[in-house]
Amino acid sequence: MITAEKLFNTLTGFVAMNLAFDAKNGDPDETILKARAANYALIRQAVIAGDFITGKGLDKQYRKYEEKVDMEVAEIVSKQKN
C-alpha cells in the first residue's frame, strides 16, 4: 500500500502541475497530451521500480549498475563528439 500511496501522490501532483499550466496557457494540443501520457508512464514505472529496489534491499546493487550505465552513456557522448 505504501508504493500505491506514493504513486497516487506523485501522479496527483503531476496532474495538478499540468492543470496549472493549462490554466495559464490554454488547452493542450495533441503533442502535449501525448508527451504527458508518456511522462505519466515513466513516473509510474520510476515510483514502482524505486520502491521495489528499496524494498528488496537492492540499493547498493542498483547504484553500482547505475554508475556502469552512466559511464557507458559518457562513452557514447564522447564518441559522438569526435
C-alpha positions as CSV (number, residue, x, y, z in Angstrom):
1,M,0.0,0.0,0.0
2,I,2.9,2.4,0.6
3,T,4.0,2.2,-3.0
4,A,0.5,2.8,-4.2
5,E,0.2,5.8,-2.0
6,K,3.5,7.2,-3.2
7,L,2.4,6.7,-6.8
8,F,-1.0,8.3,-6.2
9,N,0.5,11.3,-4.5
10,T,3.2,11.7,-7.2
11,L,0.7,11.4,-10.1
12,T,-1.7,13.7,-8.3
13,G,1.0,16.4,-8.0
14,F,1.9,15.9,-11.7
15,V,-1.8,16.3,-12.7
16,A,-2.1,19.5,-10.6
17,M,1.1,20.9,-12.2
18,N,-0.4,20.2,-15.7
19,L,-3.7,21.8,-14.7
20,A,-1.9,24.9,-13.6
21,F,0.0,25.0,-16.8
22,D,-3.2,24.6,-18.8
23,A,-5.0,27.4,-16.8
24,K,-2.1,29.7,-17.7
25,N,-1.6,28.6,-21.3
26,G,-4.9,27.2,-22.5
27,D,-5.9,23.8,-23.6
28,P,-3.1,21.5,-24.5
29,D,-2.7,20.2,-28.1
30,E,-2.3,16.6,-29.1
31,T,1.5,16.8,-28.9
32,I,1.4,17.9,-25.3
33,L,-1.2,15.3,-24.4
34,K,1.0,12.5,-25.9
35,A,4.0,13.8,-24.0
36,R,2.1,13.9,-20.8
37,A,0.9,10.3,-21.3
38,A,4.5,9.2,-21.8
39,N,5.6,11.1,-18.7
40,Y,2.8,9.5,-16.6
41,A,4.1,6.1,-17.7
42,L,7.7,6.9,-16.9
43,I,6.7,8.4,-13.5
44,R,4.6,5.3,-12.7
45,Q,7.5,3.0,-13.6
46,A,10.0,5.0,-11.7
47,V,8.0,5.1,-8.4
48,I,7.2,1.4,-8.6
49,A,10.8,0.4,-9.5
50,G,12.3,2.6,-6.8
51,D,10.1,1.1,-4.1
52,F,10.8,-2.4,-5.4
53,I,14.6,-1.8,-5.3
54,T,14.5,-0.4,-1.8
55,G,12.0,-3.0,-0.6
56,K,14.3,-5.8,-1.8
57,G,17.4,-4.2,-0.3
58,L,18.9,-3.8,-3.7
59,D,20.0,-0.2,-3.3
60,K,23.8,-0.9,-3.4
61,Q,23.5,-3.2,-6.4
62,Y,21.3,-0.6,-8.2
63,R,23.7,2.2,-7.5
64,K,26.6,0.1,-8.9
65,Y,24.5,-0.7,-12.0
66,E,23.5,2.9,-12.4
67,E,27.2,4.0,-12.3
68,K,28.0,1.5,-15.0
69,V,25.2,2.8,-17.2
70,D,26.3,6.4,-16.6
71,M,29.9,5.5,-17.7
72,E,28.6,3.9,-20.8
73,V,26.5,6.9,-21.7
74,A,29.6,9.1,-21.1
75,E,31.5,6.9,-23.6
76,I,28.7,7.3,-26.2
77,V,28.6,11.0,-25.8
78,S,32.4,11.2,-26.1
79,K,32.3,9.1,-29.3
80,Q,29.6,11.4,-30.7
81,K,31.7,14.5,-30.1
82,N,34.6,13.1,-32.1
